[in-house]
Amino acid sequence: VVRHEVQRQLDLVASVGWQSLDQGLRLSIPPRAEERAARRLEVAGLRPERPWVVVHPGASAPSRRYSETAFAAVVRSLVRSHGWQVVLTGTRSEEPLLGRIRAHAGVPVISLGGCLSLAELAALIARAPMVVSNNTGPVHVAAAVGTPVVDIYALTNPQHTPWQVPSRVLYYDVPCKSCYRSVCPEGHHRCLAGVPPERVVE
């Protein structure tokens, strides 16, 4: 039976006689960061009365990255077929990735790659109606601020799904799951590549 990493840590604390009544994740966001995130969205032209979503296509480990062409298909469908506004996020080093996704998608999106502090990213995610992401940091930030998540989940490590937040965890079951590897040892990335963009959009 897979124990979630949060439960594992709670059990560890319980083993020395301590317990937490509140087992949810919590993240405090400085008011200044909330103001800056709101201002960035306003300047970028986001219309808050229309549906919008944060899409975070990066991840530190290659084995946890849904392909950029698949992300582009997700973005294109959300914008063109469903009328959603898309806000792309990522680190400064991920700006080329965001640029390629924008180019492949061929639809208007807002890109905040490389221009948000961690506190501003948390504020943006807290404000967002939803986050679509690989299984990486922003998924757990979303869980800590209560924002629903669509988590495109590589099966490298089964114990890091979104904790106690409305979520859909999408993957393609493979015999090589639970490999705990940062680079797909089989080279096919099927646990992610087997998830069609239409399923993410759905």
C-alpha positions in Angstrom: 0.0 0.0 0.0 1.4 3.4 -1.0 1.6 5.9 1.8 1.5 9.6 0.8 4.6 11.5 1.7 2.6 13.8 3.9 1.1 10.8 5.8 4.5 9.3 6.1 5.8 12.4 7.8 2.8 12.7 10.0 3.3 9.0 11.1 6.9 9.8 11.8 5.9 12.6 14.1 3.2 10.4 15.7 5.8 7.8 16.5 7.4 10.1 19.0 4.1 11.0 20.6 3.0 14.1 18.7 -0.1 14.6 16.6 -1.5 17.4 14.4 -5.2 18.1 14.5 -5.0 19.9 11.2 -3.3 17.6 8.7 -3.7 19.9 5.6 -1.0 21.8 4.0 -0.9 25.6 4.7 1.1 28.4 3.0 1.0 32.0 4.1 1.2 34.5 1.3 2.5 38.0 2.0 0.0 40.8 1.1 2.6 42.5 -1.0 3.0 39.4 -3.1 -0.8 39.2 -3.5 -0.8 42.8 -4.7 2.0 42.2 -7.2 0.4 39.1 -8.6 -2.9 40.8 -9.1 -1.2 43.7 -10.8 0.8 41.4 -13.2 -2.5 39.8 -14.2 -4.1 43.2 -14.7 -1.2 44.5 -16.8 -1.2 41.3 -18.9 -4.9 41.8 -19.8 -6.5 38.9 -17.8 -10.2 39.4 -17.6 -11.2 37.8 -14.2 -14.9 37.5 -15.2 -13.9 34.9 -17.8 -12.7 31.4 -17.0 -8.9 31.1 -16.7 -6.3 28.6 -15.6 -2.6 28.4 -14.7 -0.7 26.0 -16.8 2.8 25.0 -15.5 4.6 22.8 -18.0 8.0 22.6 -16.4 9.5 20.1 -13.9 13.1 19.6 -12.7 13.2 15.9 -13.7 12.8 15.1 -17.4 10.9 11.9 -16.5 8.1 14.1 -15.0 7.6 16.4 -18.0 4.5 16.0 -20.2 5.7 16.8 -23.8 5.6 20.5 -25.0 3.6 19.5 -28.0 1.0 17.8 -25.8 0.9 20.9 -23.5 0.5 23.1 -26.6 -2.5 21.0 -27.7 -4.1 21.4 -24.2 -3.6 25.1 -24.3 -4.9 25.4 -27.9 -8.1 23.5 -27.0 -8.7 25.4 -23.8 -8.4 28.7 -25.6 -9.9 28.0 -29.0 -12.6 25.4 -28.2 -13.6 26.3 -24.6 -12.8 30.0 -24.4 -10.5 29.8 -21.4 -7.7 32.2 -20.7 -4.4 30.5 -20.1 -1.6 31.8 -17.9 1.7 30.0 -18.4 4.2 29.9 -15.5 7.8 28.7 -15.2 11.2 29.6 -14.0 13.6 31.9 -16.0 15.3 28.8 -17.4 12.0 27.5 -18.6 11.1 30.6 -20.7 12.3 29.0 -23.9 9.9 26.0 -23.2 7.0 28.4 -22.6 7.9 30.2 -25.8 7.8 27.0 -27.8 4.5 26.0 -26.3 3.0 29.4 -27.2 4.3 29.0 -30.7 2.9 25.5 -31.1 -0.4 26.4 -29.6 -0.9 29.4 -31.9 -3.4 31.0 -29.6 -3.2 34.1 -27.3 -1.9 33.2 -23.9 -0.4 35.1 -21.0 3.2 34.1 -20.1 4.6 35.0 -16.7 7.6 32.8 -17.0 10.7 34.0 -15.2 9.0 37.1 -13.7 7.4 35.8 -10.5 9.0 35.3 -7.1 8.0 32.2 -5.2 5.6 34.3 -3.1 4.1 35.8 -6.2 3.7 32.4 -7.8 1.9 31.2 -4.7 -0.4 34.3 -4.8 -1.1 33.7 -8.5 -2.0 30.0 -7.8 -4.2 31.0 -4.8 -6.1 33.4 -7.1 -6.5 30.9 -9.9 -9.6 28.8 -10.4 -7.4 25.8 -11.4 -3.9 24.7 -12.0 -2.8 22.2 -14.8 0.7 21.0 -14.2 3.2 18.2 -14.2 3.8 16.7 -10.8 6.1 19.4 -9.5 6.3 22.2 -6.9 3.3 24.3 -8.1 1.0 21.3 -7.6 1.9 21.2 -3.9 1.6 25.0 -3.6 -1.9 24.6 -5.1 -2.7 22.0 -2.4 -1.5 24.3 0.3 -3.7 27.2 -0.9 -6.7 25.1 -1.8 -6.7 25.5 -5.6 -8.0 22.5 -7.6 -5.4 20.7 -9.7 -5.1 18.6 -12.8 -1.9 16.8 -12.2 -0.3 15.0 -15.2 1.5 12.5 -13.1 4.5 10.5 -14.1 4.5 7.2 -12.3 8.1 7.5 -11.1 7.1 8.0 -7.5 3.5 7.2 -6.4 3.5 9.0 -3.0 3.5 12.7 -4.1 -0.1 13.2 -5.5 -1.9 16.4 -4.5 -2.7 16.3 -0.8 -6.3 17.0 0.4 -7.4 19.3 -2.5 -9.8 18.6 -5.3 -7.7 17.0 -8.1 -7.5 14.8 -11.1 -4.4 12.7 -11.3 -3.8 11.6 -14.9 -1.4 8.9 -16.0 -1.0 5.9 -18.3 -0.4 2.7 -16.3 2.9 1.0 -17.3 4.8 -2.0 -16.0 7.8 0.1 -15.3 6.0 2.4 -12.8 7.6 3.3 -9.4 11.0 3.5 -11.0 12.0 6.5 -8.8 14.1 7.8 -11.8 14.7 11.4 -12.9 15.2 10.2 -16.5 12.9 7.6 -18.0 15.0 4.4 -18.0 12.9 2.9 -20.8 13.1 6.1 -23.0 9.4 6.1 -23.9 7.9 8.3 -21.2 4.7 6.2 -21.8 3.2 6.9 -18.3 2.9 10.5 -19.5 2.9 10.2 -23.3 -0.1 7.8 -23.0 -2.3 10.6 -21.6 -4.0 12.3 -24.5 -4.4 16.1 -24.4 -8.1 15.6 -24.8 -8.2 13.9 -21.4 -6.4 16.7 -19.7 -8.8 19.2 -21.2 -11.8 17.1 -20.1 
